[in-house]
Amino acid sequence: MLVDLPSDIIYHIVSFLPTASCVHNLAQTCQRLHEIISADNYRIFQAFIQSRFESIGSPPFWADAARALTSRSRAFDRKAIIGRFVLPPQNARRIGHPRTVRTDHPTLGYRPVIDSYEVWYGNSWNHRKEVLVWGAGADLNIRVTDLRHYGKGSTTELPVKADIGDSRCRRSIDGPREGVTWAVFNNLQGVNSWDDIAGVHALPSEHGEPGTESEDIIFGRRSGSLVRMAISPGTGSSYLKKRYITGESKNLEKTDLSAGPQRVLAATLGRKSIAFFRADAEENEVQPLDELKTTVYGFARHRCSRLLCDERIAIGSDGAIDTISIYELTPAGISQTRDFKIEAFDDSGFMRKSQVHTIEPLQATPRTGGTAGDLFLAGWEDSEVRLHDLRSPKPYVSSFIDTVDDSPIYHIQPIGHERFLVGSGINATVKFFDMRMPNRYSYLDAHPVPLHPLNNQRRHQPQTSHGDHTSKVLTSTSPITDEILKDSLTYRRRDVSIFLSNRPPIHPSSRVPLFRDNPRYRGPIYTMSHPSPSSSTIYVGVEANVIRLDFVSTDDIAGPHRQWFEQNLGLGLDLDVVDAGSGTGTRAAPRSDNHISAHVYDSSLRPFDLSCYERPLPEDRGKGVKLMMQHPLDRVVGNWERECDAADQEGVSGWDQRWWQPLIKRKKRLKMRWTRG
């Protein structure tokens, strides 16, 4: 009998279970199994996480980690995305020079460079600190968030006239919310484009709670200045820790920092050379360890480079078409060890020359094997992303392509070894790719969630368990129809590309007239940042703005386990109890079940509606592109509250409840023209 097996055998069996709900159901079979599974605060979920998310590192809060990772995986599969702008408050603390004057007149907005991290400082999943920094022209914006308190503050409302549209009302005009500390650093008085920040790296701190310690930040300006500073957003203090000597160069293109124990800082100087520094050197003025001249044939310059680990760098140059060169950094000097040469062919069979635009390493973990720097993704000029493996003699081991859009690739953001996002060079497009192997976790192995909200009785039925933490790992166990089950299990998932073409809301104090049209953004996705491998948030840099993408399903933040998601994911949606259908800002009394409807008062936190297209499979030859748009979040959550049926939701099988298909109503095609706006 299963109950007679020793604990170590039960632990081994759990590593083969496909979903977290299977582990929960096993714990409900008898008291002894529940005692084994719930021991040490559900430590047995470590086996489940390491078998299903082996490339994702997470803190040892195993029950919460299982819920967070399975929820995020399901959100990716269902394209459940919440998009918002990250807007510093107007009264954010200024550090450095009290007033900075711009002496030039740039015609375009700044190109942001972003870095972020999150660390845990307590014994719970939500006891963690997230730090986001980005270069906004010559300013350095810093946001420190205590996830334990984030989202619990209130905002002040600005009265507006009744005839002004909802998109311009209820602006937040007070300071930062509870749990959030903002600061803007700039130690220069007069600035121009040469003072813009070209690279930034936030170094994780491992002591103290948020708001008490300084943030250790390395940043460089286009003029060649490269420094490491301690900046405290809480106290407003700052001091210089190190200066990295870049020599006579007055053109710093970019910086890069390795993630190993002996961190190396690389500074690209005018695309002609790369200087390497020991990031944690003891000297106050750090001289380069070595310098790599990237000039080829006397004139060509390197196009992109990336540190793969502390001892290895990959470089693609203008002079070596179709080639990525690998260099080793050793005490004896820098030596070239390998070239990856790509031979690409077009549809007619002719060879097509291509250059690499961006390179991103895949981190090695004890579970995935290999050594740091063995695997990396490269985005090429032919719009293909290729996976390169230094252990393989092949030029690449796998390739990924958008079958619809062949625009250039600006940035790649991996999420473990499971997925990666691609920032396109035009049309503000972020492309999603899945590179999971057969051992992947899939939410389709569990019970699929219906397209319509469950009835009130099932949605709010009490949860029974044998312990205090069992509810942490529950998934939806409500009955579903055979038709929905069949649709979800047979739906063949395809990757999608989303458009981040929304513009940020106009602040009430802005001099821009309220009737002025705010054109949609059509430019590149410059950069992306992921705070940690287990985070559900990705920050995206577009022209003059930073966008936050949260991957969480609508039925998670509106369903029976919403309280866990509100407390542990740090969404900070600024939700309020409002009749979502009334369109008014009148506060309502809380419901008896303490449920919070999704109505956002702070415009800087209000989710905007995304649009996307589902990419056909390669064998489809470009046919069958599915165009999709999102309903407003408050409308969808309001439908859950009013218990609307599936027809009102206009849901699509396999997609989150917010998505709907234009020109399609109740599976009938309408004779209209679709536009993205």
N, C-alpha and C positions, 0 to 999 in steps of 0.2 A: 504494500500500500504506500501511496505517496506520503502520507503523514508519518510513516515509520522511518523515512529516510533521514540520514543525518543532515545537519544544517549546511555543511559544505556542499553536499550534493544538491540541495535545494538552491543554493546560491549559483551553482553551475547551470542548473536548469533554467533559472531566470534569465541568464545571458542569452538564451535562445528564443525567448518569448518575443513576438514581433512588436507589441505595443505596450505602452504604460498601463492601459486599461486591463490587459491580460494579467499583469502583475497584481493590480488591484483586485481583480476577480479571484485570483489564486489566494490572496490574503483573506477573502471572505468565505472560503470553503470550510474552515474549521479554526478553532481557537489556537491550536499549536502552530499552524502555518502562519496565522496572523502574528503570533509572537515572534516567529523567525523573521518574517518580512519587515516588521515594524521595529526590530531591534536596532539600537544605535541610530535612532532618528531616520529610519528607512535607509540605512546604508546599503542595503541590498540593491538599491537602484543604481549603485555604481556599476554593477555588472551589466545592467541594461544599457546605461549610457555609453559605456566603453565598447559595447558590441554594436550599437546602432548609430552612435555619433563618435566614432573612434578618432576622427580628425578634429573634434571640437573640444577645446579645453574648457573646464568649468570648475568653480569652487566646490568644496566638498559638502554642499547642501543638496544631497542627491535627490530627495523627493521633489524639491522645488526646481532643481535643474532638469529633471525629467519632464516636468510640466512645461517649463519654459521652452525647452528645445523641441519637444513634440508639437507644442502650439505654434512655434515659429516655422517648423517644417510644414505643418498643415497650412499655415498662412501663405507660404511660398507656393504651395501646390494649388491653392485656391485663389491666388493673385490678390490676397487680402492686404491692401496697402493703404496707409493713412499718410497723406502728404501735408506738410505745414512749412511755413517759413520760420526761420530762426532770426528774430529781430531784436537787437539790443534795445533796452529801454532808453528813452531820451535822457534820463537823469542817471545813467550808469556812472559809476565812479571813474574819474579820469586820473591816471597815474602817469607821472613824468611831467611834461610841460603842460601847464593849464590850458593853453590855447595854441592850436596848430593852424598855420595859414598855408593854404595851397597857392603856390606861385605860378603854376601852369594851368592850362585848361584842357584836360584830356577829353577827347571826343567820345570815348567809350568808358563803361564802368570798369571797376577794378576786376582783376582776375584772381579769385580767392585761392589761397593755399591753406589746407585744413589739416589738423591733426586732433586726435581725441583718444582718451583712454578711460577705463573705469576699473576701480579697485574696491575690494570688500574690506570693511574695517570692523565688522561685527560678526555675530553668529547667526545671521539670518540673510535670506536672499536679498531683501530690500535694504539691508544695511551696507550700502555701497555708495561710492562717490564717482560721479562722472565729470570729466573735464573736457571741454571743447574749446579749442583756440583756432583762430584763423586770421590770416592777414587780409585786412580790408584796405587796400592801398598802402599808405604809410602807417596806418593804425594797426594795433594788435588787439583784437577782441578776445576776451577771456570770459568763459562762463563755467562756474563751478556749481554742480547740482548735487544736493544731498537727497538721494532717492528715497530715504526714509520719510522725509517731509514734503517732497515735491508733489505739487498738485493739490495741497491742502489749503493754500492761501486763497484769498478773495481779491477781486480787482474792483477798482472804482469805475463807475460808469459815467460816460460823458453824455449829458442830455443833448439830443439832436431834434431837429424838426421832424414832424411825422411824415413828411413827403419825401424825405431822403431815403434812398434805398438801403436795404438791410446790410449790404456789403460795406457801407460807410458809417454805420452806427455802432454804438456801444464800444468805443475804442477804450483801451486801457491807457490811462494817463498817469497812473501812479508808478511807484518804483518796482523793483523786482519782486516776484512772488516769494512766498515762504519756501525756504529750502534752496533758493537760487541766488548766487552772488555773481554780479556782473562787474566787469572792469574793462576800460579801454586804455591801453598803454601806448604812449608816443613820447619819446624824449627829445623830439626835434621841434623847433619853432616854425621854420619855413621849410616846406617840402615840395618836391616835384616828383616826376615819374621815376627818377633814379633812386628815390628813397622808398619806393614801394617794396613791400616784403616779398621776397622770392622763394622763401622756404621757411617752414616752422615745424618744430618737433617738441611735443609736450612729454616730459620724462615723468613716468609714474612715481608718485610719492608713496611710501610704505609706512607712514606713521601718522597718528593723529586723526581726528575727525574733520570733516569738511569745514572750511572757513577759518581754521586755526593756523594752518601752515602756508608757506609760500609755495608757489608753483615753479618748478624748475623747467625753463623753456629755452630752447635754442632757436634762434631765428636769424636770418640773413636778409640784407637789403640789396637791391640791384646795384648799388654803388660799390659793393664789395665788402661791406661791413658784415661780420659774422661773429655773433656773441652768444654767450650763455648767461641768462639772468635769472634771479630769483624774484618773482613778482607775487605779492600778496593781494588778491582782490578784496579780502576782508578788511585789511588794515590800510591799504593804499600805499604800502612801502615797496621799494624795489632796490636792488643793488646788483652790480656787475660781478659775476663769478669768474668768467673766463672770456678771453678774446682769442679767436682763431685767426691766425695771420694768413691772409690770402695774397700777400705780396703786392705787386704793382697793379694787379688787375682791378679794373673799375667796372666790371660787368659780370655780376654773379647771376647766372641763369637759373640755377636750382640747387637744392641741397637734398641729401639722402642720408638716412641713419639706419644702420643694421640693427637687428633685434637680438643679437647674441650676447653672451656674457662679457665679451671684450668689444664693446660697441665702437664702430668705426663711423666717422662722419665724413661724407664725401661732398665736396663743393665743386660744381661745374662752373668753370671760369671761361666765359665767352665762347663756349662750345669748342674751344681749342684744347683745353686741358682739364683734368680732374685732379684736385688736391685731396689727399686723404689725411684725416686727423684722428688721433685717439680721443674719443669724445669725453672720456672720464680721466684724462691726464691731470696730474697734480698741479702743473704750472698754471699761472694766471694768464700767461700769453703762450698759446700752444702753437708750435711750429708744425708744418706738415710732416707726416711720416714718409710720404713719397708723393710723387706727382706723375700722372700718366698723360703724355702728349697724345692727343687723339687725332692729330692732323695726318691725313693719308694722301699720298701723291702730291704733297706740298700745298694743297689748297682745300681739300675736303674737310669737313668738321663733323663731329659725331652728332647724330640726331637724337638719340636717347640713351640712357644708361640706368642701371639699377643694381644696387648691392644685393646679391643673393644671400650672403651671410657675412660673417666677420672677415672672411679670407677670400671672398670671391665676388667679382663684379661682371655683369653682362653689358655689352656695349654694341649698339648698332650705329653705323656711320654712313654718311653720304657717299663716301668713296668706295664702300664695299656693299654693292647692291645685293639684296637677297641674303645677307649674312648677319648673324649675331656672333660676336667674338667673346669668348670667355677668358678672363684674366684671373690669375691667382695672386693674392697679396701675401708675400712671405717676407721674413726678416732680411733675406738676401736681395729683395727687390720685387718688381712686378713682372710676371711672365705670362705670355699667352699660351693657353693650354688646349683650346679647341675652337673650331668654327662650326656653327650651324648654318648650312647653306640650303636655302629653300628654292626648289624649282617648281614654280606655279604655272599652270596652263589655263587659258581661257576656254570658253565653250567651243571654239573652233579648233582647239588642239594646239594653238600656237603658244610658245613660252611667253610668260608675262613677268616682267621685272617688278619687284616689290621691295619696299623698304619697311623696316620695323618702326612703329610709332611709339609703343609703350611696352614695358616689361614689368611683370609682377611675380615675385617668388611665392611658392606655396610652402607654408611652414611645415616642418617635419615634427612629428610627435612620437612618443614611445610606442603608441599603438599602430601608427601608420608605417613605421620603420624608415629606413634610409637616413641620410645625414642632411643637415641644413644646406640648402642651396642646390640640391639635386633636381628638384622640380621647379619649373617656372612657366608662366603663361606669357605669351607675346602677342600683341595686337599688330597686325601687318597692314600695309597700305591697300592690299586687295580685300580688306574688310573681313579677313579671317582671323580668328584667335586660335593659336596653335599651342599645344601642350608639349613642352620640351623636357626631356629626361637625360641628364648627364650620364646615367648608367646604361643607356641604350645607344647602340651604334646608329640608330635611325635619326634623321634630321628632326623629326617630331613624331610623337606617339599618338596624337589625336588632334582633331581640328574641329572647330565650331564656326558656323557661319549663319548670318541672317539671310534667309532666302528671299527677303523683300528689299532690304535697304543695304546698299553697298557704300555707305558713307564712311569716312575715315574714323579710326578708333583713337580716342584721346586718353582714356583711362580704363583700368581693369581693377575691380575690387573683389577679391576672393572671399568666400565664406567657408572656411575650412577646406576640405577636399570635396565638398558636396556641390556647391554652386558658385557662380561668379556673376557679377554685374559688369556691364560694359557701358562706358560713357561715350556717346557718339559725338562727332564733330559738327553736326548740323541738326536742326529741328529739335533741340533739347530732348533728345531721346536717350533713355536708359534701357538697355537690352538685358534680358534675363536668360541665363544658360544653366542647364542642369548637367553635371558631370558625375553623377553618383553611379556607383558600381552596384551589382546585384544584391549586396548586403544592405542596401540603403533602407532607411526608415521611410515608410509611406503611411500617411494618415488613412489611405484607402484600405489598409489592413484592419483598421478599427471600424466602428460604426460610422458611416457618413452622416453628416448633419443635413436635415431636410432644408429645402429652399425656403419654406415658410416657417414662422415662429411656432413653437409648440404652444398648446393651450396653456392657460394660466395655471391650471392644476398641476400639469406635469412640469412646467417651468419653475415653479416655486415649491415643489414638494420637498419636505425635509430630507436631509441627507443623514443616513444612518451609517455608523462605522463602529469598529471595535476600539478605536483609539482617537486621539486628538488630531492626528495628522493625515488620516486616511483620505479626507476630502481633498487634500492637495493634489492627489494623483487621479482623481476621478475624471472621466470623460463622459460625453453624452451617452447615456444608456437608455434613452427614451425610445419607444417603438417607432419605427419608420415604415413607410409603405414599401411594398415590393418594387414598385415602379421607380421610386427614388433610389433604392438600393441598387437596382439594375443599372440605372443611368450613371451612378457614381462609379460603380465598379467597371463598367465597360467604356467609360469616357477616356479617350486616349489623350493624355495631356500633351500640350504643345507649349513651347516657350513663347513669351510675349515681349513686346517692346512698349514702354510707356512714354508719354510725352509730359515733360515738366515745363510746359509753356505758360503756366500761370504767372501773373505778375503779383508782387506783394501789395498788401493793402496800403492806401495812402493815409498817412497820419493826419489827424484833424488839424494840427498846427501847420501842416504843409501849405505852401502858397499856391499849390496846384489847384485850379478850380475843380469843384466836385463834378462838373459836367464834362470834364476833359476825358477823352477815351484813353485807357491804359493799354497800349498794344501788347500782344502776346509775344513771349520770348521765343526766338527761333535759333538761338546761337548754340555754342558747344556746351557739353558737360565737361568742365575742366578737371575736376578732381572729386574723389570720394574718400570717406573715412569711416571705419568701423571701430567703435570703442573697445570691443572685446569679442573673442570668437563666439561667446554665448549671447551677445547682445541682440535685441530685436530691432535695433535702430541703426540706420546708416545716414550719414550726413553727406550731402551732395553740393558741390560748388558750381554755381552758374555765374553769369556775368553780374557782378555787384551784389550777389545775394548767396545765402546758404539755405538749403532746403533740407528738412528732416523727413525721412521716410521711416515709418513704423510698420512692421510686419506683424499684424495681429488681426484675427478674424472678427467680423462684426458680432457674431453670435458668442464670441468669448467675452467681449466687453459689455454685452447686453444680456448674456445668458445667466444660468443659475450660479455660475462660479465667477461672476464678474468682480466680486470683491477681491479675490486673489489677484486678478490681472490689474486692478486699479492700484493695489498696494505694492506689487512686485515688479511690474514692467516699467514703472516710471513714465507713463504716457503723458501725464500732466495735461489732460485735455481741457481743464478748466470747465468741467461739466457742471450744469446747474439744473435745478428741478423746474422745468418749463414745459408747458404744453407745446410740443414740437410742431403741432399743426396750426397753432394760433398765429405764429409769426410775431408775437409780442415779447417784450422783455419783462413781463410781470413774473415775479418769483412766486412759486407755488409751495405749499406745505409739503414736507417730505412724506413719501408713502410709508405705509406701515412696514414694508420689507426693506426700507432704506435704499431703495433703488434710485439711481441717478440717471435721468434722461440726458441724452447728448445734445445739449444746447450750449454753445460756446460764446461767452460774453467778450473775452479778450480777443480782438481781431488778430493779434499776432499768433494766437494759438488755434485759431479756427481752421479746421481742415478744409482744404480746397478739393474740388472734384477733378479727378484724373481722367484721361482718355488713353486708350491703348489699342494695339492690334495684335491678334494672335498670329504668329508666323506659321505658314504651312511647313509641313515636313519636306525634306529634299525630294522625295519621290512624288510629291504633289506638283512639282515644277511651277511653283509660284501661284497655284490656284487655291481658292478657298480662304482668302484672307478674311478674318473675322474682326470687324471693328467694334469696339466696346467703349462704354462711358460709365461713369459712376454717378449714382444718386447721392445727394447730400447725406452726410452721416446722421444728422439729426432726424431726417425723414425716415431713414431705414430703422433707426432705433425706435423712433416714434411708432412705426408700424408694428414693431415687436410689442411695444407697450399697449397699443390699441388692438393687438391680436388680429392683424389683417391676414388675409389668406394669401396663397402663393400668387394668385392672379394680380393682386395689388402690388406685390413685390416685383413682378416681371423678372424673376430670377433666371439664371442660366445654369444648367447642370455643370457641376464641377467648379463653379466660380463662387466667390464671396457674394453675399446678398446685395452689396452696393452696386455690383456691375449689372448693366443691362445693354442690350444690343439695339442700336438705332435701326430704324426701318423695319424692325421685327416686333410684332405684337401678337402674343399668343401663337407663336410659331408660324405666323403669316407675314410675308414680305410686303412692305408698304411701298408705294411708288413715290418715293421722295429722294432727295439728294442729301447725302451725309457730308457734314463739314466739321472740322476740328476747331473752327473759330479763328 
